[in-house]
Amino acid sequence: MTTEMQEIAITEEKPLLTGQADSTKEHSVETPHGVLHVTLHGSRTSRRPAVLTFHDVGLDSKSCFSPLFRFEEMQEIVKHFTLIHVDAPGQEEGAAAFPTGYQYPSMDTIAEMIPAVLQFFNFKTVIGIGVGAGAYILSKFTLANPDSVEGLVLVNIDTNARGWIDWATQKLSSVTSSVTDQILSHLFSQEELSANTDLVQSHRELISKSSNLVNIDLFWKTYNSRRDLILERSSTFKCPVMLVVGDQAPYEEAAVECNSKLDPTTTSFLKPAKLTEAFKYFIQGMGYMASSCMTRLSRSRTTSLSSSYSMDGSRSRSRTLSQGSQGGTKGHVTCVCGPSVCHLTLLHSLASRRNSWCQPQTPSSRPAKLKKKKKHKIKQTKPNTPQ
């Protein structure tokens, strides 16, 4: 864990584009349901879709996604795509606390605010990346606006509403534990909380000392009041989808259940070495990055990361699931990654074995079958033996 934390600390200090000024601008976007804080990186002149992100509860767009997009392997994405980071209402850094009695918007309402963001920046389509609550919100947005989303990456998604047992447990925990502890149990696995890693400690301090803790609590309660996300095989996502979940993450089973609701003929389980490379193949599969831009991961770095995670004794859920789906890889792509990881600050260092083809293939993008060459039989003759 120490090695990965050092790597994250180093990458956070790097500029998004080496040798260039950071072209990041913050905007307040008016929507029919209130104002959203949005951070834009890059120009708006690209013909490609923008990459739109939505963070999880207890985080904002900066703390959730900065380590990922500052990572060296993601610079091809940053260089070629405009990034739109959306903060849920009142969740941005330094936001003023909502007054007592404020009615926080529902998950459905927040999803209905996103079209105004696309219109504000004049983007017709986006590629969405959502984590936890953000994954749920982007899923609702995609189902309601299928023509506006070209691809979707969902990290640790839970499509189900809280059951009665979960509701009772949540009510009890709200009395016996603080909001910070409740959110940490959402972000991290029980093993990570027990180990009290540096990452857990940093997030505990980040949440507990936040000036808008009241707003975070409102977002947390709204997320726990979500309704079931209606997904059926007959009417599911129309765009390519990549599901990502940590092997021991709190929502591992929920992500697997979400996959079961997708069309099995267009779903495959892949095993990426890192989320960053899997995401780049995902983008390339949609035709937005040339193969010449793709870079192979360093075998030594992958090996070192694999060995560090193997010390934790993490079980390989991805191996089990990959055996259950051996169909084609067009349309939806599901990546179930090995170590216990709960959000994007560590997902870029996942170290499961990578499938040699980590990109969704449509019928038009599949390589043509090579014609088998005819084998010419060589007639063997017996050597002349001396008389």
N, C-alpha and C positions, 0 to 999 in steps of 0.2 A: 504493500500500500504506500510505503514511504517513497518508493521510486516513482510511482504514478503521480503522487502529490507534488514532488519536485518538478516533474515534467509539466504539470499544469501551471505551477507557479512561474516557470520559465516562459511558457507560451503566452501567458497573460501579459507579459511585459513587451511582447513583440507587436509591432504595428500590423494592422490587417494586411497591408500591402507593403512589402519591404521596399524602402527607398521612396515611398510616396506618402503624401499627407493623408490623414484619416478623413475621408469625405463623409462623415456621419453628421446628420442633422436631425433634430428633434422637432416634432410637430404635434399640435393639438388638433385632432380631427373631429369636427362636429358630425354627429350621427343622429338619427331620429330618436335615439334613446339616451342621449348624453354625449359627453366628450370622451374620446380615447386618446391616450398618450401613445404616439407611434414614433419609432426611431427608424430613419431611413439611411441605408448605407449604399453608396454607388449612385450612378446616374439613372435617369428615367428614360433614356433614349434607346435602350436595348429593345430589340424585337423579341427577345426571349421572355418567358414569364418570370415574374419576380418570385423569390423565395420568401414566403410569409411564415413567420414563426409565432407560436403562442405558448406561453410558459405555464408552469404548474403552480399549484397553491404553495404559498410560503416563499416563492421566488418572484423575481421580476425578469423582464427580458434580458437584462444585462447579466445578472447572476446565473441565469439558466443557460444562456446560449453563447456568451462571450468566450468561454474557454473552448467551446467546440469550433467556432468560426475563426478564432485566433490560432488554432492548431495548424501546423505547417502543411499537413496533408489536405486541408480544406481550402488552400489559397487559390486553387484552380476554380473552385465554386465562387469564392468571393470576387475573383477577378472578372468572371464572365456573367455574374448574375447580380441583380439588385436585391438587397436584403431589406425586408420590411418586418421589423420587430414590433409586435402589438402587445401592449400591457393591458391587462384587465382593469376595469374602472377602479381607480384609487390604489393600484398596486405598484406604480412606478416609484423609483427611488425619490424620497423627499416629498411624496404626496401628502397633502393636508388630510387630517383625519375627518371622516364623515361625521356629521352631527348626530346626536342621539335620536333614535327613531327613524333614521334614514333607511329607506327601502332599497336594498341592493338588488340590481337586476338579476333575473334568473339566467340559467345557463342558455336557455333558448333565446332570451333577449340579447345576451352578449353575442351569440352567433349571428343574430340579425343585424348587429352593428358593423360586421366586417365588410359587407358590400359597399358601405360608404367610404371605407378605407381604400378599396380598389378604385373607386370613382375619384377620390381625392388625388391619388397619384397617377390616374389615367392608365391603369393596368386592367386589361380584359381578363387575363388568366394568371393564376399563381400556382406554385408548388408549395404545399403546406407542410410544416413540421410542427407537431404538437406533442407536448409532454403532459401526461396525467390529465388534469382538468383541461389543459389546452388541447390535448388530443380529442377529448370529448367535444369541445366547442368547435374545433375544425371539422370534426365528423358531422356535426349537425349542420354546419355551414355548407359542407360538400353535398350532403343529401338534398338540401334545399336549393343549391345552386350548382348542379353538376357540370354545367358548361363553363364555370369559372375556375375550376380546379383541374389541372393536368396531371397532378401526382400528389400522393399523400403519404407522409411518414408519421406513423403513430407510435409513440413511445409510452409503454406502461399504461395502455388504455383500459378502462373498465366501462363497458357498455351497459352495465346493469344498474338499476336503482338500488338504493339501500333496502334490504329486507327487514322484516320485523326484528330478527335477532341482531342484525347489524345496527338497526336504529336504537334498540335498547342498550347495546354495548356502547354506542356513541354517546347516548344520554348519560350513561354511568361514568364514562371516561371524562366527559365534560365537567363532572363534579369532582372527580378524584385526581384529575391531571390538568395541567395548564394547556393553553392553546398551542404553545410551542411544542410540547411533548406529543400532542395529538398529530400535529403536522409532521413532525419528525418520524412518527410511526407510519405515516403515509409515504414519505420520501424514501425511507430506508428499511431494509429488512431487519428482522429481530436480531440476527447474528451481528449485523453492523452496529446496531444500537448497543448491544451487550459489549462489543469490543470498544465502543466509544472512540472510534477512529478520529483522526485529525479533521477529516471532512465532516463528520457528525458534529464535532465540537464547533467548527467554524459556522455551520448552518444554525446550530443552536444559538450562538451569539448573534448571528445575522438577524434571526427572526425575533428573538427576545428583546433585542435592543432597537428594533425598528421603530421609527417615529410614527408609522401608520399601522401599528399592530391591530388597532380597531378595524381597519379596512381589511386586513388579512383575515381576521376572524369572520368578517361578513362574507368574504369570498369562500372561505372554508365551509361555512354553514350552507351557502348556496350550492356548492359542489355536492355536499352530502344530501341535498334535497333534490338532486337531479332525477329525471325520469329515465325509464329504460330507453336505450337507443335502438329504434326499430331497424333491425337488419335481417333481411331475408335473402335467401339465395336467388329468388326470382327478381328481387328489386334491391340490389345492393349498390356498392360504389361502382360508378362507371369508369373511373380512372384507375391507373395502377396504384397499388397500395403496398407499403412496406411496414410490417409490424415488427417492433423491436421491444424486447423485454429481457430484463436480467433473470438469470436462472433461479435465483432465490428472492427475487423482488416480490413485494407484497401483492402485486397484481399479475403474477405469472399465470395463474389459472384463468383469470379473466381475459387475458390476451389470447390464450389458447382457445377459449370459448368464442371470442370474437372471430378468430380464424375459422372456426367451424361453421360460422354463419355466412362466410364468403363462398363464392362459387368454387367447388373443389376442382373443376376442370381448368380453372385459371389461377390456381393457388399452388405455390411450391414453398417448401421450407428450405432455406439456404443457410449456410454457415459462414458468415463473413469473418475475416480475421479482425477487422476493425469497422466500426460504423462509418467512419469517414470514407473508406474505399468502397464499402457497400453502397453508400449514398451516391458516390460518383458514378458507379456502374448503373445505379438506378436512374440517374439523370441521363447517362449516355444511352440507356435503353429507350428513352423517349426521344432520342435524336438530337439532343442539345449540346453534346460534347463529342468532339472527334476522338477516335481511339488513340490518336497520337498524343493527346493531352493527358492520357491516363498514365499514371506512374505506378510501378510495382512497389509494394511495401518491402522494406528491408527485412530479409529473413532473420537477421540477427536480432533486430528489435522485436519482431514478432515472437521469436523464440524466448527472449528474455522476459517478455510480458507473460507468455504462456507459463513459464516456469514459476513466475512470481504468484500467478493466480492458482497454480496447481498446489501450492503450499497451503492454500486455504481449504483445500479439500472440496472444492465446488463440484457438484455433480453435473454431468453433461446432459442437460435436458435436450439440447439441440440434436444430439445423436439419436435419441429416442424418437423425436418428432420427425426427423428427416426420413425415417424409414416408412412413415405412414403416407407420404405423398411423393410419388415418383412421376407425376404427370408432367405436362409441358410447363413452360415458365412464362407464358404470355399473361398480360394483365396484372394480376395481383402478385406481389412478392412478399413472403413472410420470412423475416430473419429472427430466429430465436437464438440469443447469444448466451454464452456460457456463464461468466462470473456473476456474482451478486451485485448488480448495478441498478440504481434507481432513477438516475437522471443524467442529463447530458454532460455534466461536469466530469464524468468518468467514462461515459459511453464511447468516447473517441479512443479509448485504450483497451477495448474489448479484444480478447486474444484467442478466440476459438479458431479452429482450422477453417480456412476459407474455401468455399466451393470454387472451382476453376472458372465457372460462369456465374457471376453475381449480377446479372442484368436481366430485366424482364424482356422477353422477346415476343414481338407480334409476328403474325404470319409473314408480313412484308420484310421484317428485319432478320428473320432466321436465315442462316447461311444455306445456300443451295447444296443439295446432296451431290457429292462428287461421284462421277461415274467410275465404276470399278474397271480397272484395266484388266484386259485379258491376259491370263497367264500362259506363256508359251512353254509347252512341255519340251524338255530336252531329252532326246532319245539317247539313252546310254548304251554303249556297245561294250561288249566284254573285251578286255585287252587280249592281244594275241599272246598265247603262251608258247614258249620255245618248244620245239619238237624234241 
